[in-house]
C-alpha cells in the first residue's frame, strides 16, 4: 500500500557574527534559524519525478543508478537537489532500507518574490530539506538532526566545493547556535576517501562544534535588506586571499572576530545587553577593517547606513553573512527604539524583513 504524502518544513538562516573567520579552524560563528522556509513534499509515485517550483521546472524525470541521480534536464539549478537525493538514497542503500519510486516537490520562500536572494541560505536549506524528506519517508525512525546535518553538509560541500556549513546547521538543528565549521577541505577529502557513508559519519569531525544558545529574555532584533544580492563565494575568495598576501592582518582579524563573537555569545546567554552591543560593534569594525585590507566591499554604503542608524537609535548593527549586499542585523535596547529604527530604515530605502528566530530544524509539517 502506498505511503501517505509527507512534507518537510525547513528554516533558512541568518548569521549574526563571526563571518569569514568561521572558515578557519576553531573560529566560532553565531547563526540562527529564521521563520522563512523551504518546503519539500515527497509522495509515492509510479514514476520518478522531481519538481522545483521556484524555477518553473515541473515533473522532471529522474533515475538512480550506480549511486548517481540523473535528472532529465540540462539545468545546473537542479544540482543541489540532485546531490541531496544521491546522498540520501546512498544512505538508505547502505542501511539496507528498501525505498520505492517517489515524486519530490521543492518550494522555497527564502528569496524575494521577484527571485532576488535575501541571503538566507537557500541552497543549504534545500539540501537539508530534501535529505530530511527522503530519510523521514523511508526510515523506520525519524532521523536525528545530527544525521541530517552530516549528510546535508556532505551533499552541499560536494556540490558547492566550499562553505562553512553554518547554514546547514541552522536548517537542520534550528534555534540559535554557536558554531565552528567542520572545514570544507577536510570534509571533501574525508568524503572522497571514505569507502561508504557509514565510515564518513563515524569519523571524528574534529573541527566541528554545534552548541545551542538559549536566550533568557526578549531581545529586540531588527533585520534589514538592502535590495542588493551578494555573491558570497566571490567575497569569500577575495577575503581569503588576504591570508596569503597579508597573513599578519588576517590573523589580527581572526583574533578580533573571536573576541567579539565571545562577547556576543556571553551577552545572549546571560542577557547582558551591553556586552552583546559591544560585541556587535567590535565585529562590525573587524569586518570593516578586513574588507578594507582585502579591497572587498563587505559593508556597502546602504549596509553602512543600516548600521549607523542602529547606533544612532541606541543599538548596534552589522552586516550579516558575507556582506556586499543582502541583509544587515541590529540589536536594539527597547521595542520603541526598534520601531524607530525600522521607520528610519524604510526612509533610507532599506526593507525591514519580518524575520524571527525559529526554534526547530527541518521537521514534518501538516500538508493540508
N, C-alpha and C positions, 0 to 999 in steps of 0.2 A: 504494500500500500504506500503511495507517495507521501512524503513528509509534507507538513503544512509549510507555507512560505514563512520566512523569518527575515526580520530587518534589524540591522545593527546601526546604532547611532553613535558616531564618533566625534569628539570635540576637536576643534582646532586649538592652536596655542598662541600665546603671546609671551615673548621673552621680556623679562623685567630688568635683568642686569647680568653682566659677565660676557657679553657678546664678543666675538673674535677670540678672546682669551681662552674660552672653553675648548677651542680646537687644539690646545696644548695639554699635555698630560697633567692631571691632578688640579686643573683650574676649574673652579666652580662657576656655575651659571644658575640663576633663578628664573624659572619658567612657570607658566600656569596654563591649564586648560581653560578655554573660554566657551561661552554658550552659543557658538556657531558650529554647525555640524556637517559632516559627510554622512549620508545615509546609503547603506548597501543592503539591497534586498536579494535574497537567494531563494530559489524555489525549484522543485523538481521539474524536469522538462524532458521531452523525448529527443531534444536536440541540445547541443552545447551552444549557448548563446550568451553574449555579453553586450550590455548597453551602457554607454557613457552619456547621460542625458545632457550635461553641460556642453558637450562638444557636438551634439546632434548626431552621434554615432549610435545607431539603433540596431539591435538584434544581429550583431556580428557573429558569424560562426567561428568557433574555436575548437581546437583539439589538443590533446595532451599525449605526446609520445616521447619516449626516452628522456623523461624529466623536463621536457620543454613544452610550453604552451605556444601554439601557433594561432594567431588571430587573422582572420581573412580580411585584412585591410592594411594598406601601406601608409600608416599614420603613426608618427612617433608618440602622439598623445596617449596611446594605449600602453606605453611601455611600463609605467609604474603598476598598472593593474595586471598586466601580463606577468611581470616578475613576481608580484604578490601571489597570484594564482599558482605559479610554478612552485614557489616555496611551500605554500600551504598544502598542495597536492603531494609534493615530495614528502612532507612530514607525515601525512596520512598513510602514504605508501610504506614508509619505513616502519610505522607503527602497526602495520597490517590491518589498517582500518579501511573497510570497503566504502567506496563512495559511488554514487550514481550520477547519471547525467543531470546537469543543472543549468539554470539560467541565472545570470547575475546582472543586477542593475545598480549603477553607481550614480548618485546625485550629490553635488556639493553646494552648500550655501556659504562657503568661506570667502568667496570673492564678491566684488560689487556686481550689481545686476547687469552692468554693461560688460562684465567679464574682466574688469581690472582687478588686479590682485591687491588684497589688503596686507598680505604678509602674515597670514595666519597658519602657515604650514600645510597648504592644501595637498601637496603630493605625499607628505608623510602621513597625513590623516587618511588619505585614500589607501595607501599601502596597509596601514593599521586596520582600517575598516574591512577591506577585502579579506585579509587573513583572519580577522576575528569572525567574520561571517561564515567562511568556509569551515573553520575549526568548530565553531559553535553548532553548525548544522550537522556535522558528521561525527564529532567526538561524543563518546557516551557521557562525558562530564564537561562542564563549562571550562574553557581554557583559562588559565591564570593570566593576570596582567603581565607577569614576568615572561611567560611563554610567548604571548602575543608580541610583547616588546622585542624580544630577541629575534623572532622570525621576521617581524616587520623591519627592524633595523638592518638585518642581513639583506632583505629584499631591497630596501631603499638605498643602501650603500652600493649594492651590486648594480643598481640602475643609474644612480647619480654619480657614484665614484668618490664622493666626499660628503662632508656634513658632520655635525656633532651628534645627531640623533636626539637632541633635546626635544624636537617637535614630536618625534615618535614616542618619547617618554611621556609627554603631556597627553598625547592622544590615547595611549594605552593605559596609563595609570590615573589620569585625571588629577584635579586639585592643584595645589601649589607645591612645587618641587625644588629642592636644591639638587643640582645635577652636575656630575663630572663625566665627560664623554669616554666611551669605550675606545676612541681613536679610530678613525675610519681606515687608516692604513693597516692597523692591527687586525681589524675585523675583515677587511678584504683579503688579507693574507691568510688569516685563520680559516676563512670560508673556502678559499682556493685549495688549501692543503688538507681540509677535513675530508675523510672518506665518506662521511654521511652527516646529516644534520644533528643526529644524536650526539656525535662526537663534538661538534661545534657547541652545542648547547651545554654540554657538561664541562667545557673548558672553564678555566678561571678567567673571566672577563676583567682582568686585573686593574684596568684603569677606571672602570665604571662604578659610579655610585648614584643611587636614586634615593633621596630622603624626603619624605613628605614634610611639609611645614604646615602646622595648624595656626591659624590667625586667632588670637584671643578676643579681639573686639572689632567692631566695624572699622573698615578703612575706607577712605573716600578716594577712589581711584578713577581717573578720567583717561580715556583713550581717544586720541585724535588721529585722523587720517589726512595726509597731505594731498591725496589725489594723484600722487605720482608713484607708480610701482617701481620697486628697486630690483636690480639684478644681483641677488645675493652671491652667487658663485663668482661673478666678476669682482665684486667688492672684496670678498674673502681673499681671492688670489692676489689682489693688489696690496692688501694689508700684510699678508704673509710674506710677500716679497721683502718687506722691511726686516724680517727675521734674518735674511741673508745679507741685505745691504747695510743694515744698521742694528746689529744684534744687541748693542747696549741700550738703545732706546726701546727696542722691542721688549727686552727684559724688564725695563722700567715700567712699561705699560702693563705687563703681566702682574708685576708686584702691586701697582696701584689698583688694578682691577680686582685682584684677590682681596685686598684690604677693604675696598668699597663694598664688594659683594658680602663679605663677612659682616660688615656693619648693617647692611640691608637685611640680611638673614636674622641677625640679632634683633633688629628693630621690629621685624614682622613677628617673630616668635614671642617676643616679650611685650609687644605693644608700646615700644619705646619710639615714638614717632619722630622725635628729634634725631635719633640715631638713624632711622630709616631715611629721613630727608637728607641728612648729611651724606649718607652713603650714595643716594641717588645723584646728588650734586657732584660728588667725587668721581663716580663712574662716568658721568657726563663729561667732566673735564678730561679724564683719562682717554675717552674715546675721541674727544676733540683733538687732543694732542697727537694721538697715534694717527688720526686721519690727516692732520697737517704734515706730519713727518713722512707719511706714505703718499702724500698728494692725492688723497681719496676724500671725496665729499660725503663723509659719514653724516655730518649734520648739515643738511641742505638749508637754504635761507628760511623755508617755511618750517622746518623742524626746529631751527633756532628760535623762530618766533613762538612756536608752540612751547618750548622750554622756558624762554624768557618770560612769557605771560604767566606760566605756572609760578615762577619765582615772584613775579610782581604781585600775584594774589596770595602770597604767603606759603606757597608749597614748593615742590621741586619736580622737575620733569627731565626727561631724556629721550633719545631715540630708542626705539625698540627693534631688536633684531639687527640686521646689518646696516641699518640706516640707509642713506642715499635716497630716501623717499619713504614710502609705506607709512608706518604708524609711529607715533610717539606716545609716551605714557607719563602721567603725572599723578603724584600723591598730594592730596590737599588736607589741611588740618580740620576743616569743618564742611558740612554739606553746603552751607552758604557760599563758602569760597569755591567749592567745586562747581556749583551752579554758575557763579560769576565767571569762572574760568571758561566754562563751556560756551557761554554767551560771547566772551571775548574771542575765543577761537573761531566761532561762526563768523564774526565780523571780519576776522583776518583771512577767511577763506579756508579754514580747517574744519573738516567734517567730524563732529563728535560721533563716535561709534557706541552704541548701547551694548557694550560687552561686559559680562560679569564673569567672575571666577566660577568654573563649573566643577563640581566635586568628583565626578565619575569619569573613568576612562571608557573605552569602547564597550557598549553593552547592548543587550537586546532591547528593542523598542517595540511598542504596540504598532501594529500595521494599520489597524482600522479604528 
